[in-house]
Amino acid sequence: MFIISTSAVTKFVFIVFLCEYVVAQAQQQLQNKLACIEHEECGACLSAASHCRWCADPYYKSAVPRCNDDESLVSAGCSQASIQRPEPPVWSVVENKTLQDLQPGSHEVDNVVQIQPQRVHLSLKPRETKKISFSYRPAKNYPLDLYYLMDLTWSMKDDKETLVSLRDDLPVMLQNLTDNFKLGFGSFAEKPLMPFISMDPRRKANPCAVEEEACEATYSYRHHLSLTNQVTDFIQNVNRSSVTANLDNAEAQLDALVQVVTCGDRIGWSQHSRKIVVMLSDGSMHTAGDGLLGGATRKNDENCHLDENGYYSEADIYDYPSVAQVYRLLDKHKVNVIFAVTEGVKDHYDSLHKLLEDFTYVAKLESDSSNVLKLVKTGYEDVVSVVDFDDNSSKGPVKIKYFTDCGKGGQMMETTRCTGVEFGMTLNYEAHVTLDACPEFKRSKQVITISESQLGQDSLSLEVDIQCGCSCQEESQSNVSITCGANKHLVCGVCLCNKGWSGPDCDCSIEDEAASAALEAQCRQPNATRAICSGVGDCLCGRCECDRGYNGRFCQCKTCEISLENGMECGGVGRGTCVCGECVCAQGWSGPACECTQRNDTCIAPGHGDVCSGRGECECGVCKCSMADEDGGRYTGAYCETCPTCENPLCATAQLCVACHLNSSCTDLCTIGNINYTVIERLNDPVLDSADENSCILRREEDDLECDYKFTYTAGTRAMVAMEIAIRNKQCGQPTSARIMTSAFVIMACVIAAGIVVILVVKSAQIVSDRRAYAKFEQEAQQSMKQSHGLNPLYISPISEFRLPDSYPRDENL
């Protein structure tokens, strides 16, 4: 019988644990080295992993690879001054003016600020994402440039007269929209070419001859009045304009629109204004290709061609523009168009609106244009109620995703577009700026402009330093005595092939497709029978060009798993590194894609110390509830804090902040015991059915009413905020005591009413029964009287009666 002491068992367990720890550390160090040593250039080395370093010493002779960790390079004899390290991160807000409206009566548009901040300087490494928060608020009284573009063909004659009659209502309507407005006027008809017009000299000079009236010769587009704040000038120009005519129902709307958009100096567009063109027409439109019928064969050049009299002078040369050209111009110059058209052609413009949805609005115009002011007001409100952001990031390797609350607060949604925006509403945005990989291993910059697509005048400028190279690449090494030979040059301590050359000795031209056996051997993994480039790549001049999904010197490694959370390989910078198809997770992360955090602070409820309230386990930063309550129901909630039969402690804490918010004591931020909460109102919004949202109720009396506020709480997503509370619904009624009294009175009234109804029913039944018995009695009495008067058909009278004939003589004396 053996007796093992407790101390011996403890020592044995400690030794086993220590061995496992040493083995794990050795494996970690080996994997860290593997992530670096395959890279043969400085830029690729520093981009491989955060711990990789490069020895740029040209006299470095050690067998230890130049791309390695710090400790290995120093041990191998590389001086500290020659070791290239990743550049420090850059983050600074360069310009951050506060949001500013245009003051009433002021015209200093340059002081208006609608987006904050305005300039940010940051840096990005490969597989890195940075979040940039910015706000947008539409400025009140923002200038409006409104240009009326009117169809002045014969059928629109009465519409022109209607617009003139609105001289008094027009300024009032515009002042209700903004204090700063300007009006302009132009008209369009048709290209003066056959078959669009008659070429008969008399009809050409006076297209309205068939109507026995005089009108102006047909033109494509004419600019009558540049933008001005003088409404009387606008009305006078509309009144002086003359109608014209053409043969077909389609007109030159797009010709005119291109001239209005591109002739900025002649039209008078302001640099800082909301630009809207109101196009009134009762006809369809010509598009690209139709002009070929009349000999206008040149493609529309999207330039301004107005003569000194304001006419489009090149209408007979250039074809009508295409819809794609119009879209580009509206986007470039930030001009919106309101198509005010009659019922007969509205479907035609609805189809066009689907292609130009971001910049157009379609409304039904009455036959005499009597509702044009209403359409302008409605169209303006529709245009300004949409906020949409875009950027020019497609010109470089940096990509951007947008998230916003659309001014409602609470959870961010991935979108650039918000609708129903009102003046004074602040929209909170997050731009997730990502660099997936280095396009080439050298340092570069990319300037990205984020702007509101409808205006484009206020913008957020991102100055991005792309950290994909090394400082030694830019340093002159002319004082180094090492020569590299033909087709090579010295970069960061090593000889690299010149552009256009490849191979171990840089003697293989990239254009030369022939591959010798010696070069193919460079593409085959040593001590392996696998195919060239592992069968998943091409050998070009001794180097493997791997297929998508594979990497490594011999294409022997598959790409690593992508994190579903952020779409980055191995979770991105700071979470893990890809080492030949497997993710090596950084400390504090685990999982196949390093997407699982090992921290448990996200599983601890604010103000409490137990992980998952002591009723579950924290897995990947999320509570997995395991315990059940006394009645067998499982605990639920983001922190396993509640169950069907128990009181939620977080609801009780959140109720204090909700009450504080409703009392206006803390409008947004609420602090309880050094813990910050935020409270927002999202009344009548549907409650999100999410595992991290929990519903609570606060009952309070307001104005002799008892109100139930339903609210939800979630873990904070903003810095320094532990919990976010959203008030979802409000229902008010009489207090409980009042409801009891009211219910009692209602019950008593119902009982009394029911008794009265029963009495009435019984009494009514009794009356009906009595009437039926009386009617039966009368019927029997009548039958008895008939029998008493001998009216019985079976009765035979005993009396016989005889009468003498009239011809028989009678004795008058008898």
KETIFI-597259 format. One record per residue (C-alpha): x, y, z. Coordinates in steps of 0.001 Angstrom, whole numbers, plus 500000, padded with zeros to 6 digits. Example, Ala and Ser with C-alpha at 12.3 -4.5 7.8 and 13.67 -1.06 7.14 Angstrom:
BEGIN
512300495500507800513670498940507140
This chain:
BEGIN
500000500000500000501404503354498869500731506579500716501104509782498670501280512996500617499270516069499685502418518166499245503775515674496711500555515858494661500706519643494778504301519655493568503475517222490775500554519356489592502735522477489733505485520797487679502931519660485057501457523134484891504919524692484580505850522330481754502653523081479888503302526815480312506875526496479018505735524443476026502973526978475260505447529860475465507854528041473157505090527387470643504021531006470824507585532223470166507944529780467275504709530948465701505765534574466145508997533845464285507175531984461504504979535016460945508096537087460133510963535045458706509442534279455286509412537932454221512327539237452191511471542949451987511183545528454729507653546730453878506206543219453735508030542346456956506596545180459057503126544576457612503146540876458527502653541306462284503046543928464953506076542190466500508033541825463232511182543943462804513622544397459897517374544745460007518372547401457466522118547086458119523737546468454685526660544677456379524445542236458273525884538730457640524107536543460159522140533477459063519225534736461160516603536164458751516492539965458532512764539872459273512469538686462830511541539795466311513561542385468229515324539958470540516498537682467722517870540532465621519796542061468521521205538653469446522253538146465823524278541360465868521961543885464208522426547285465802519439549026467349519880551964464971519475549693461957516344547947463138513214549167461351510106549239463518506449549971462746505643553651462760503733554995465761499993555458465176498749558902464164495466560383465345494611564052465627491620566301464998493044569131462915489893571251462585486842571042464821484439573986464519481136573665466365477877573290464432476509576698463457473233577801461819472847580841459611471522583607461819468248585305460712468973588318458561472612587289458070474176586448454694477591585263455962477274581729454636480970581036455209480289580914458958477713578128458615478956574767459933476852571666459273479407568892459854481758568442462832484730567860462906486054569151459585489583567634459343491087564517460919494643563185460498495118559454461129497230556490460140496328552951459090498258549709459019497208546658456994494172544860458473493431547842460693490135549669461199489634552992462953486319554573463881485705558268463341482639559865464909481145562950463301477879564871463504475709566540460893472952569100461424471091570832458558471473574561459043468390576726459371467905579565456838470417577962454484470460579867451145468208578544448375468875579097444659465636578275442810465694578245439013462409577895437095462963576014433845459703576231431919458371574499428841457250577420426612455767575431423773452245576353422648450457573936424985452006575656428043450791579148427177448230579342430016450773577969432506453037580959431951450142583298432653449348581397435865452944581801437082452712585553436481449489585715438502451303584262441537453507587340441950452193588024445476452101584441446756455535583422445480457715585472447903455535584502450874455911580816450069459689581094449672460124583073452895458387580245454733461133577946453449464160580177454048464969583840454541467734583651451924466448582805448455467163583799444882465082583175441752466099582590438148464168581827434977464793579983431742462731578233429091463108575400426616461358574076423532463046571902420899466107571634418692465499573841415605466072570895413277463921568766411011462014566513411840461421568276415186460170571494413561458736572467410188461350573801407748458807575784405762460203579362405830456913580854407026456419578199409725460092578372410719459875582108411327456514581805413083455830578277414374452380579393415615451114580388412142448615577510412128447077579041415271446912582382413454449061583960416152452636585220416256455262583579418477459011583252418754461051580997416480461762577581417957464866577318420159466340574558422353467017576560425536467039580221426499468289581766429741466073584735430631467055585816434168470061585069436362469435584263439995468256587318441942466373588119445125464128590585443287460806588804442788459479591636440597462311591074438102461432587399438002457738588069437306458571590647434621460866588251432779458286585476432900455654587905431607457887589137428756458827585642427612457155584378424447455859580928423626456963578928420599455973575620418984457323572415417486455942569340415726456338566450418152455312566084421796458842565453423091460954568462424049464591569393424749464376569204428567467739567473428983469480569888426622468236572760428758469054571030432034472683570479431043473066574165430187471431575272433461473746573049435499477007573776433682476617577523433013477216578432436637478560581928435987475665582875433709472995581315435883474468582790439065474694579696441254476105580563444692479061578659446062477223577940449316473550577280448607470997574551448049470498574470444278467081573410442937465752573480439375461950573406438987461141572024435534457549572549434360456389570608431320453497568706429762455608566779427246458006563853427251461727564340426606464320563475423988467415561559425063470777560642423553470469559308420013467364561268419028469460564184417826470987561991415102467666562203413249468184565922412755471922565838412082473169566652415609475715563852415500478331564901418050478084563489421562476969566052424124480164567527425581478563568514428945479800572106428598478149575526428588477287576980425157475203580112425770475512583035423392475282586694424378471477586586424165471214583552426444470394580990423730471932577508423563474009578119420445475213574567419734471853572784419804472153571834416102475613570330416598475507568301419843473130565405420471470798565307423440472596564184426627472128560707428036470577560046431426473995558897432685475523562248431671472754564144433469473313562051436609477042562815436621476424566537436209473775566692438944476144564829441258479158566974440339477399570332440735475039569204443553471830570310441833468380568864442613465522568822440106461779568966440780459858567640437763456446569352437880454630567571435045451047566916433967449162563657434469449658562478430881453459562287431106453958561636434815454709557924434259457461558930431842459139561099434489458573558513437223460715556135435180463383558826434846463226559473438603464139555838439298467429556445437465468062559850439066466551559092442475469258560814444486468669564203442845465081564349441574461482564646442760458365564171440602455029565912441254451744566146439365451127569573437814447599570771437164446779571530433531447021575297434189449933575085436718447689576481439461449340574247442083452947575034441154453728576803444447452447573860446456454595571506444381457677573647444944457084573671448700456460569917448834459410569154446584461742571380448611460700569704451862461221566284450286464691567235449055465912568716452348464474565835454419466981563399452901470584563318454112473012561021452332476804560843452615479352559683450078483121559917449658485936559564447147487664556620448846487375554518445652490483556304444376492708554492446907493055551316448983491173552659452023487519551614452349484789553183454496481558551900456034479010554255457599476826553771460656474277556294461922471375556718464326469551559073461889468960561503464732466971559027466835469767558076469206470430554545470395471708551765468176473702552633465066472611551182461714474866550581458720473638553114456171474600556419454616471040557638453982468566559129456462465045560282455632462569562434457516465333564791458675464152568108460079465980571379460696467703571371464066468009567554464130471548566314464807472583563088463066475394561081464659477606559122462260480480556677462600482873556131459699484723552805459948487911553410457968489704550201456962492912549251455162492572545596454174496029545171452682498909547175451298498596547871447556502372548189447508504909548182450311505748551838450589504506554729452654501815556851451045498958559221451818495315559246450821493045562229451341489372561230451605486567563761451468483286562781453158480466565098452116476681565273452121475621564242448614472861566861448281475118569829449079478749568785449020479858572157450420480493571121454027482770568114454260484968566060456551488495565635455234490425562519456307494193562696455824495229559033455991498874557983456362499139554485454866501873552808456902502972550112454492506650550909454060509864551637455916511786554840456478514946553199455104513310553002451667513523556779451410517016557130452845519960557625450525522536554803450762525081556312448407527759556129451124527479552341451307530318550513449603528226547445448758527431547044445054524507544901443942525428544211440321523354544314437183519583544771437346519703545359441133519611548228443596520156548504447348517038549019449510516991548744453317520225546740453409519363544170450712519728544076446952516394544048445171515667543562441507515029546555439351511596547023437874510979544496435122513460541895436462513010538933438768514644535706439884517324534938442501519969536848440495517554539369438917518445537956435486514930536920434528512847539374432621509233539439433767508177539653430116510046536407429380507480533610429817510002530776429432510811529131432740513985527139433030514347524103435229516574526031437630513951528706438153511192526130438556513230524502441301513036527767443204509251527422443146509195523910444629509145523433448383512392521766449605512223518121450677508733517831449244507226516049446277504480518597445882503911520319442565505367523668441613503929526398443846502009523603445644499733523340442614497930526555443475500106529156441787502302530034438839506089530138438835507330533381437322511078533846437236511649531727440315508855533278442390505417531881443047502392533950442138499734532333444314496078531886443463493476533687445516493132532079448938496759530930449215500009532559450300503520531730451424506735531452449472505562528217447847501808528919448121501767526219450776499537528149453165495850528907452961494517532265453976493334532518457541489763532725458737487881536002458592486235537394461703482480537749461227482517540686463623484633543057461547485423541139458342489176541201459018491616538297458752492355536950462246490294539799463691492634542517462427495488544383464069495813543766467798493830540520467810495861538024465876498342537249463130498016534824460236500783532199460244500524529855457289496769529374457367496293529536461125495500532519463309497917533140466152495851535160468573497244537970470662496959537869474424493349538270475492491851536814472288490991533310471146488920531434468597489591530325464989489532533942463782490629535531467086487144536979467387486569535779470936487735538109473699488929536544476933488029539621478935485044539296481222484374542953482003481637542973479345479874540262481354479771542291484581476720544466485043477422548120485912477528548561489669477893544813490306480965542690490815479899539164489844480528537784486381477148537084484750475572537809488157477023534477489372474474532554487276476417531746484122479738531780482317481332534488480195482128533131476744483643535450474143482561538432476188478905537302476282477067535704479200475823532151478745473275531668481522473233528211483074471435528396486431467681528125486970465533529883489544463516528188492306460574527541489969462720525995487262462777529039484974466144529957483495467879533253484119468078535559481106469418538975480139472782540309479037474139539636482568471829536730483580470230539266485901466565538372485595464150535447485509460370535024485077459706535026488845462326537415490204462858541155490227465395542590487804467951544609489830469128546557486786465584547733486093465460549210489582468693551150488984467631552246485504464290553508486867466163556178488848467714557534485644464438557380483729462690559304486507465565561810486545465235562275482795461465562726482955461910565326485711464396567176483462466996566875486215469365565027483861468447565510480216470878563027478713473623561850481100472692560279484418475306559314487019474576556915489898477426555842492117480158556934489673478474554957486891477301556854483823474012556127482071472440557813479051468677558194478580467028558821475221463384558835474147462340556605471263458596556694471855456416554572469575459454552905468040459237549114467909461191547414470682464151545611469210463946541886469758467554541480470755469273539370473358471142542370474740467991544458475311465802544037478358462385545592478911461378547343482141458445549480483338458408552673485416455037553709486869454536557306487986451698559780488427451426562767486087448573565331486141446202563068488089447041560224485697449064557096486254451597556606483436453565553475482556456894554116480821458298551052479083462054551268478550464977549053477598468619549086478642471714547901476811475420547845477486477037551158476604478636551512473192480072554985473764483132555852475791482627556469479527479000555255479333478171551992481106474494551645480170472236553125477512468540553459478346465844554026475706462261554986476629460132553092474118456487553603475047454208555642477299450672554714478374448658556830480792445380556206482616443630556984485895445344556030489162444597552615490701442219553941493392440351556010490826440163553018488528438745550876491364436060553476492155435276553908488500435069550159488060432724549866491086430412552555489729430465550929486336429591547515487829426754548984489901425394550833486900425602547666484844423720545659487535420972548297487777420721548516484025420516544744483760417701544661486379415751547314484533416194545421481286414950542188482908411887543972484366411075545530481015411430542204479256409121540429481784406571543257481674406616543283477874406108539520477776403173539818480204401511542536478120401901540528474942400419537462476662397419539485477955396748540938474535396807537508472951394300536152475582391973539140475076392041538716471296391145535061471716388279535994474047386861538479471511387040535917468742385056533364470823382450536001471740381886536854468085381388533196467260378770532909470039376875535953468742376753534478465244375108531331466630372605533304468714371430535285465645370780532161463515373631532739461375374781529247461909374792527551458497373397524340460066370361526132461587366900525731459761364186528227460737360645526726461566358834529706459963357458529320456386356692532398454264354429532574451148353834535513448771350934536027446266351912536685442701351698540302441590349171539353438826346680537947441289343572540293441800343396541766445196340416543127446972341368546533448031338690546464450683340120543440452342
